[in-house]
Amino acid sequence: MNAKSISPLKYSIHTRIREFHLKRLLPVRSSGRLLDAGCGLGYLTEALGYGFMRVGMDRDINAIRSNSR
């Protein structure tokens, strides 16, 4: 995503809380595969998937279009 299309939801408290808890609960790994079903705009996939082969799926066609840029 480019700087002009960043959504304010990326920095919402809900996104940051989910990211914090998922990082705490998931085992520590430096590589692997990550599937995010219902990824929306892909914020958590991006935050949790560094070093991973990432795949995000969502039913919302607008979310898919915004992530494919």
Secondary structure, 3 states (H helix, E strand, C coil): CCHHHCCHHHHCHHHHHHHHHHHHHCCCCCCEEEEEECCCCCHHHHHHCCCEEEEEECCCHHHHHHHCC
